[in-house]
Amino acid sequence: MFSFLFQNPRIGFLLLPALALAACQTEPARKAEKTAWLQEQSIPIFSINPGDTIFSDLQFLKEELKGVEIIGLGEQSHGDGSTFLAKARLVKFLHQEMGFSLLAFESGILDCTLALQAFEGGATIDSAFRAGVFKIWSNSSEVAELRQYAGSAIADASTPPFVGFDCQLSGNLPPQVRADAICRFLQQEHPGFDSSVFSLVWQVLAPDSPKNFAHWKRDTIFQQAFFAQLDSLSRLAARLQPATLEGRLMQRGVSGLKHYYFFIWKMNAINPDYSALNVRDSVMAANLAWLKEEIFPGRKVIIWAANTHLGYERQKLKYPDAMHPMGSYLKQWYGDKYYVLSFTAYTGRYGSLQSGLRNVPACSNKSLEYLWADTGYPNACLRRGALATFPFEHPFQARLYGYANWYAEWPEMTDGIFFIRDMLPSHVVD
């Protein structure tokens, strides 16, 4: 069983933590003291509406984020509409008033590159998002205003409206369009490229591949030949020297196909193999560092991703698992230049592509969210300095990783926390 909430956009929710603790019926110790501390230390957030651009309530971030070059904006689940709205407003503030200029989504670097090509060719920003970014965001009504902002305000001659950093195939591109684009790129950059050498790769990328995938996973001979071709393709792509930005992004995306297929080939929700699961997070971290250092040097980066991927020091969960999240690499490499703002909610509803709208599970009355709700704040933030003086038990309960009540040393696993009392769901439209 998984001991963390891991919502992969392609495969949906895996199992909720087996060790998540049930709510206790007795009132928490020193409740009044803890609530008073939260009342005093919380920074009230007046609005999560991205249309509200009077940013007086967000000015504290200028001091809080001094020296920060990468900020991760998290989410408990991939159906949290209120969080999406709050993050969209934060993106506007960070871009307009703090100089953050690169918006990076937890979506495929390859598909997002193809989407950017379409955008430059005249496609609308909504079409580009849908071609590259996971449907949970690209089709969400709550992300609509951010999509327009990215296309009109962030995008310029030297900056795309968004980039992806995942190794997964994420967008709504027809599979044949993707396969043909990869072929064209390789033929252009490597004259004499022989596509027939990679026949199994094209077979797996073909439109009808999903119906054959379960069979291929059981066929060890096919699997060995397929991954041999992927390794060869990756080595070929790595030797290329594209002259354009889009070419370099395509090169990185094609090279990452082997990581994506290794990840989904080894995925097993019943008996998870963390050595396989962690490949994805390590690749996402490496891609982000590559984007920041080599492709967009000097840019300050906004990451849009799940709390679980952005967090670090995961071994400080009371019941740790073997996950090694992307954020642990980024914290190691960038230190205080990397800042995680985790989002959490007390009650409400959230959306799921697999099962529609769902109620936020009941909150333990030992949790941070339960006590925070008692302050009366509808939306609020805790800063890094406040977390360092947290008067709660160690470890204490919070629900940053999904809607499960986890004991952990949370002040050592995130830099700030954004609280939303009443979650409204994301509405995904086709």
C-alpha positions as CSV (number, residue, x, y, z in Angstrom):
1,M,0.0,0.0,0.0
2,F,1.1,3.5,-0.7
3,S,1.9,5.6,2.4
4,F,1.4,8.9,0.7
5,L,-1.2,10.5,-1.6
6,F,0.2,10.6,-5.1
7,Q,-2.0,11.9,-7.8
8,N,-0.5,11.4,-11.1
9,P,-2.4,13.4,-13.7
10,R,-2.4,10.5,-16.2
11,I,-3.3,7.7,-13.9
12,G,-5.4,9.5,-11.3
13,F,-5.4,8.9,-7.6
14,L,-3.6,5.9,-6.3
15,L,-4.4,4.6,-2.9
16,L,-4.8,6.9,0.1
17,P,-2.2,6.5,2.8
18,A,-2.8,3.3,4.7
19,L,-1.3,4.8,7.8
20,A,-3.3,8.1,7.7
21,L,-4.7,8.6,11.2
22,A,-8.4,8.7,11.9
23,A,-9.9,11.8,13.5
24,C,-9.8,11.8,17.3
25,Q,-12.9,12.9,19.2
26,T,-11.2,14.6,22.1
27,E,-10.2,18.3,21.8
28,P,-6.5,18.8,21.1
29,A,-4.2,19.8,24.0
30,R,-3.7,23.6,24.4
31,K,-6.3,24.3,21.7
32,A,-6.8,27.9,22.8
33,E,-3.1,28.6,22.8
34,K,-2.5,27.1,19.4
35,T,-5.5,28.9,17.9
36,A,-4.3,32.2,19.4
37,W,-0.9,31.6,17.9
38,L,-2.4,31.0,14.5
39,Q,-4.6,34.1,14.9
40,E,-1.5,36.2,15.5
41,Q,0.9,34.6,13.1
42,S,-1.4,34.2,10.0
43,I,-1.2,36.7,7.2
44,P,-4.8,37.2,6.1
45,I,-5.4,36.9,2.3
46,F,-8.2,39.1,1.3
47,S,-8.9,37.5,-2.1
48,I,-8.2,34.4,-4.2
49,N,-9.9,35.9,-7.2
50,P,-7.3,36.3,-10.0
51,G,-9.2,39.4,-11.2
52,D,-8.4,41.2,-8.0
53,T,-5.1,42.9,-8.8
54,I,-4.9,45.2,-5.8
55,F,-2.1,43.2,-4.2
56,S,-1.9,44.9,-0.8
57,D,-2.4,41.5,1.0
58,L,0.5,39.9,-0.9
59,Q,3.1,42.6,-0.3
60,F,4.6,40.5,2.6
61,L,5.9,38.1,-0.1
62,K,8.4,40.7,-1.2
63,E,10.3,40.3,2.0
64,E,9.5,36.6,2.4
65,L,10.8,35.7,-1.0
66,K,13.9,37.9,-1.0
67,G,16.6,36.0,-2.7
68,V,14.2,33.3,-4.0
69,E,14.7,32.3,-7.6
70,I,12.3,29.3,-7.8
71,I,8.9,29.2,-6.1
72,G,6.8,26.1,-6.1
73,L,3.0,26.7,-5.9
74,G,1.5,23.4,-4.7
75,E,-1.9,21.8,-4.4
76,Q,-3.4,19.0,-2.3
77,S,-5.2,17.4,-5.2
78,H,-5.4,18.1,-8.9
79,G,-9.1,19.1,-8.6
80,D,-8.8,22.0,-6.2
81,G,-10.6,24.9,-7.9
82,S,-10.1,27.5,-5.1
83,T,-6.4,26.7,-5.0
84,F,-6.1,27.1,-8.8
85,L,-7.7,30.6,-8.5
86,A,-5.4,31.6,-5.6
87,K,-2.3,30.4,-7.6
88,A,-3.4,32.3,-10.7
89,R,-3.6,35.5,-8.6
90,L,-0.2,34.7,-7.1
91,V,1.3,34.2,-10.6
92,K,0.1,37.6,-11.6
93,F,1.6,39.2,-8.5
94,L,4.9,37.4,-8.8
95,H,5.2,38.3,-12.4
96,Q,4.1,41.9,-12.2
97,E,5.8,42.9,-8.9
98,M,8.6,40.5,-8.3
99,G,10.0,39.7,-11.7
100,F,9.2,36.0,-11.9
101,S,8.9,35.4,-15.7
102,L,9.0,31.6,-16.4
103,L,5.8,29.6,-15.7
104,A,6.6,25.9,-15.5
105,F,3.8,23.3,-15.3
106,E,3.9,19.7,-14.1
107,S,3.3,18.6,-17.7
108,G,5.4,17.0,-20.4
109,I,8.3,19.0,-21.8
110,L,7.8,17.3,-25.2
111,D,4.1,18.0,-25.5
112,C,4.4,21.6,-24.2
113,T,7.1,22.2,-26.8
114,L,4.8,21.0,-29.5
115,A,2.0,23.2,-28.0
116,L,4.3,26.2,-28.1
117,Q,5.1,25.6,-31.8
118,A,1.3,25.6,-32.4
119,F,0.9,28.9,-30.4
120,E,3.7,30.6,-32.5
121,G,1.9,29.3,-35.6
122,G,-1.3,31.1,-34.7
123,A,-3.1,28.7,-32.4
124,T,-5.1,30.3,-29.5
125,I,-3.6,30.2,-26.0
126,D,-6.4,27.9,-24.9
127,S,-5.6,25.5,-27.7
128,A,-1.9,25.6,-26.9
129,F,-2.6,24.8,-23.2
130,R,-4.8,21.9,-24.2
131,A,-2.2,20.5,-26.6
132,G,0.6,20.6,-24.0
133,V,-0.7,20.8,-20.4
134,F,-2.5,18.1,-18.5
135,K,-6.3,18.3,-18.9
136,I,-6.8,18.9,-15.1
137,W,-5.4,22.4,-15.7
138,S,-5.7,23.1,-19.4
139,N,-9.5,22.4,-19.3
140,S,-10.2,23.8,-15.9
141,S,-12.5,26.8,-15.8
142,E,-10.6,28.0,-12.7
143,V,-7.4,28.3,-14.7
144,A,-9.0,30.1,-17.7
145,E,-7.9,33.6,-16.6
146,L,-4.4,32.4,-16.0
147,R,-4.2,30.9,-19.5
148,Q,-5.2,34.2,-21.0
149,Y,-2.7,36.1,-18.8
150,A,0.1,33.7,-19.8
151,G,-0.6,34.2,-23.5
152,S,-0.9,38.0,-23.4
153,A,1.3,39.2,-20.5
154,I,3.9,36.5,-19.8
155,A,4.7,35.6,-23.4
156,D,7.0,37.8,-25.4
157,A,9.8,37.5,-28.0
158,S,12.1,35.7,-25.5
159,T,9.7,34.0,-23.1
160,P,7.1,31.3,-23.9
161,P,3.7,31.6,-22.1
162,F,4.5,28.3,-20.3
163,V,6.9,25.4,-20.3
164,G,6.6,21.8,-19.2
165,F,9.2,19.9,-17.1
166,D,7.7,16.4,-16.8
167,C,8.8,13.4,-18.8
168,Q,5.2,12.3,-19.3
169,L,3.0,12.7,-22.4
170,S,0.5,15.1,-21.0
171,G,-1.5,17.0,-23.6
172,N,-4.5,16.3,-25.8
173,L,-2.4,15.9,-29.0
174,P,-3.4,13.2,-31.4
175,P,-0.8,10.4,-31.0
176,Q,0.0,10.4,-34.7
177,V,0.7,14.2,-34.6
178,R,3.1,13.7,-31.8
179,A,4.9,10.7,-33.5
180,D,5.1,12.6,-36.8
181,A,6.6,15.7,-35.1
182,I,9.3,13.6,-33.4
183,C,10.1,12.0,-36.8
184,R,10.3,15.4,-38.5
185,F,12.6,16.8,-35.8
186,L,15.0,13.9,-36.0
187,Q,15.1,14.0,-39.8
188,Q,15.8,17.7,-39.7
189,E,18.5,17.5,-37.1
190,H,20.1,14.2,-38.2
191,P,20.2,13.9,-42.0
192,G,19.9,10.3,-43.0
193,F,17.8,9.4,-40.0
194,D,16.3,5.9,-40.5
195,S,12.9,5.8,-38.8
196,S,12.6,2.1,-39.5
197,V,15.2,1.3,-36.9
198,F,12.8,2.5,-34.2
199,S,9.7,0.6,-35.4
200,L,8.6,-0.5,-31.9
201,V,8.8,3.1,-30.6
202,W,6.4,4.2,-33.4
203,Q,4.2,1.2,-32.6
204,V,3.9,2.3,-28.9
205,L,3.3,5.9,-29.9
206,A,0.6,5.0,-32.4
207,P,-3.1,5.9,-31.9
208,D,-4.2,2.4,-31.1
209,S,-1.4,1.6,-28.6
210,P,-3.5,1.9,-25.4
211,K,-5.5,-1.2,-26.2
212,N,-2.3,-3.2,-26.7
213,F,-0.4,-1.8,-23.7
214,A,-1.5,-4.5,-21.1
215,H,-0.4,-7.2,-23.5
216,W,3.0,-5.5,-24.1
217,K,3.6,-5.2,-20.4
218,R,3.4,-9.0,-20.1
219,D,5.5,-9.6,-23.1
220,T,9.1,-9.6,-21.8
221,I,10.6,-10.1,-25.3
222,F,8.7,-7.1,-26.7
223,Q,9.6,-5.1,-23.6
224,Q,13.4,-5.7,-23.9
225,A,13.4,-4.8,-27.6
226,F,11.3,-1.7,-27.1
227,F,13.5,-0.3,-24.4
228,A,16.6,-1.2,-26.4
229,Q,15.2,1.0,-29.2
230,L,14.3,3.8,-26.7
231,D,17.8,3.8,-25.3
232,S,19.2,4.0,-28.8
233,L,16.8,6.9,-29.7
234,S,17.8,8.7,-26.5
235,R,21.5,8.4,-27.3
236,L,20.8,9.7,-30.8
237,A,18.9,12.7,-29.5
238,A,21.5,13.5,-27.0
239,R,24.2,13.8,-29.7
240,L,22.2,16.4,-31.7
241,Q,23.0,20.1,-31.6
242,P,19.8,22.0,-32.4
243,A,20.3,25.7,-33.0
244,T,16.9,26.9,-31.9
245,L,15.1,27.1,-28.5
246,E,12.4,24.8,-29.7
247,G,14.9,22.4,-31.1
248,R,16.7,22.1,-27.7
249,L,13.4,21.6,-25.9
250,M,12.4,18.9,-28.4
251,Q,15.7,17.2,-27.9
252,R,15.2,17.1,-24.2
253,G,11.7,15.8,-24.6
254,V,12.6,13.0,-27.0
255,S,15.5,12.0,-24.7
256,G,13.1,11.7,-21.8
257,L,10.7,9.3,-23.5
258,K,12.7,6.4,-22.1
259,H,12.1,7.7,-18.5
260,Y,8.3,8.1,-19.2
261,Y,7.9,4.6,-20.5
262,F,10.0,3.1,-17.7
263,F,7.8,5.0,-15.2
264,I,4.4,3.8,-16.6
265,W,5.8,0.3,-17.5
266,K,6.7,-0.3,-13.8
267,M,3.7,1.5,-12.3
268,N,1.8,-0.8,-9.9
269,A,-0.7,0.8,-7.5
270,I,-1.0,-2.4,-5.5
271,N,2.7,-3.2,-5.1
272,P,4.5,0.1,-5.8
273,D,8.2,0.1,-6.8
274,Y,9.6,3.3,-5.5
275,S,12.8,2.9,-7.5
276,A,10.6,3.3,-10.6
277,L,8.3,5.9,-9.2
278,N,11.2,8.1,-8.1
279,V,12.6,8.2,-11.6
280,R,9.9,10.6,-12.6
281,D,10.6,13.0,-9.8
282,S,14.4,12.9,-10.4
283,V,13.8,13.7,-14.1
284,M,11.4,16.5,-13.3
285,A,14.0,18.1,-11.0
286,A,16.8,17.7,-13.6
287,N,14.6,19.2,-16.3
288,L,13.8,22.2,-14.1
289,A,17.4,22.8,-13.3
290,W,18.3,22.5,-17.0
291,L,15.5,25.0,-18.0
292,K,16.7,27.5,-15.4
293,E,20.4,27.2,-15.9
294,E,20.8,26.5,-19.6
295,I,17.7,27.5,-21.5
296,F,16.4,30.5,-19.5
297,P,19.4,31.7,-17.4
298,G,18.7,34.5,-15.0
299,R,14.9,33.9,-15.0
300,K,13.0,33.5,-11.8
301,V,10.7,30.5,-12.1
302,I,7.2,29.7,-10.9
303,I,6.5,26.0,-10.6
304,W,2.8,24.8,-10.8
305,A,2.7,21.3,-9.3
306,A,1.4,19.1,-6.5
307,N,2.5,19.6,-2.9
308,T,3.8,16.0,-2.9
309,H,6.3,16.7,-5.7
310,L,7.4,20.1,-4.4
311,G,8.0,19.1,-0.8
312,Y,11.3,18.0,0.6
313,E,12.7,16.1,3.7
314,R,9.9,13.5,3.2
315,Q,11.7,11.2,5.6
316,K,10.4,13.5,8.4
317,L,6.9,12.1,8.0
318,K,6.1,10.1,11.2
319,Y,5.6,7.1,9.0
320,P,8.0,7.7,6.1
321,D,7.9,6.0,2.8
322,A,10.6,5.6,0.1
323,M,9.4,8.5,-2.1
324,H,12.2,11.0,-3.1
325,P,10.3,14.0,-4.4
326,M,11.4,16.5,-6.9
327,G,11.6,19.2,-4.2
328,S,14.3,17.3,-2.3
329,Y,16.6,17.7,-5.2
330,L,15.8,21.3,-5.8
331,K,16.3,22.1,-2.1
332,Q,19.6,20.4,-2.1
333,W,20.8,22.2,-5.2
334,Y,19.3,25.7,-4.6
335,G,18.9,25.9,-0.8
336,D,16.9,29.0,0.2
337,K,16.7,30.1,-3.4
338,Y,14.0,27.4,-3.7
339,Y,10.8,28.1,-1.8
340,V,7.7,25.9,-1.5
341,L,4.3,27.3,-0.8
342,S,2.1,24.4,0.1
343,F,-1.7,24.7,-0.1
344,T,-4.2,23.2,2.3
345,A,-7.9,23.3,3.0
346,Y,-10.3,22.6,5.8
347,T,-13.5,21.6,4.2
348,G,-15.5,21.8,0.9
349,R,-15.4,19.9,-2.4
350,Y,-12.8,19.1,-5.0
351,G,-12.9,17.6,-8.5
352,S,-11.7,14.4,-9.9
353,L,-11.4,13.4,-13.6
354,Q,-12.1,9.8,-12.6
355,S,-15.0,10.2,-10.2
356,G,-16.5,13.7,-10.5
357,L,-17.0,16.1,-7.6
358,R,-16.1,14.8,-4.2
359,N,-16.4,16.0,-0.6
360,V,-13.2,17.0,1.1
361,P,-12.8,14.2,3.8
362,A,-13.4,15.1,7.4
363,C,-10.5,16.8,9.0
364,S,-8.9,15.5,12.2
365,N,-9.4,17.8,15.1
366,K,-5.7,17.4,15.9
367,S,-4.7,18.9,12.6
368,L,-3.4,22.3,11.7
369,E,-6.4,22.9,9.4
370,Y,-9.0,22.2,12.1
371,L,-7.3,24.8,14.4
372,W,-6.8,27.3,11.6
373,A,-10.5,27.1,10.7
374,D,-11.2,28.1,14.3
375,T,-9.4,31.5,13.7
376,G,-12.2,32.6,11.3
377,Y,-9.8,33.4,8.5
378,P,-11.2,32.3,5.1
379,N,-7.8,32.4,3.5
380,A,-4.4,33.0,5.2
381,C,-0.7,32.3,5.0
382,L,2.0,31.2,7.4
383,R,5.5,32.4,6.6
384,R,8.7,30.5,7.0
385,G,9.7,32.5,10.1
386,A,6.4,31.7,11.8
387,L,6.7,28.0,11.0
388,A,10.1,27.9,12.7
389,T,8.4,29.0,15.9
390,F,5.5,26.6,15.7
391,P,4.2,25.8,19.2
392,F,2.6,22.5,18.2
393,E,3.6,19.0,19.2
394,H,6.5,17.5,17.2
395,P,5.4,15.9,14.9
396,F,2.0,17.4,14.4
397,Q,-0.9,16.7,12.0
398,A,-1.5,18.5,8.7
399,R,-3.0,17.6,5.4
400,L,-0.6,19.0,2.9
401,Y,-0.1,15.6,1.1
402,G,-3.6,15.1,-0.1
403,Y,-6.6,15.2,2.2
404,A,-5.1,12.7,4.7
405,N,-4.1,13.6,8.3
406,W,-0.4,13.1,8.4
407,Y,1.9,13.5,11.4
408,A,5.2,15.1,10.3
409,E,7.8,17.7,11.0
410,W,6.1,20.1,8.6
411,P,8.1,23.2,9.3
412,E,11.2,21.3,8.0
413,M,9.3,20.0,4.8
414,T,7.8,23.2,3.4
415,D,8.7,26.9,3.5
416,G,5.2,28.4,3.7
417,I,1.6,27.3,3.9
418,F,-1.4,28.8,2.2
419,F,-4.7,28.0,4.0
420,I,-8.1,28.0,2.2
421,R,-11.0,27.3,4.6
422,D,-13.6,26.3,2.1
423,M,-12.5,24.5,-1.0
424,L,-14.5,24.8,-4.2
425,P,-13.9,22.2,-6.9
426,S,-12.2,22.6,-10.3
427,H,-14.7,22.4,-13.2
428,V,-13.1,20.6,-16.2
429,V,-14.8,21.3,-19.4
430,D,-14.2,19.8,-22.9
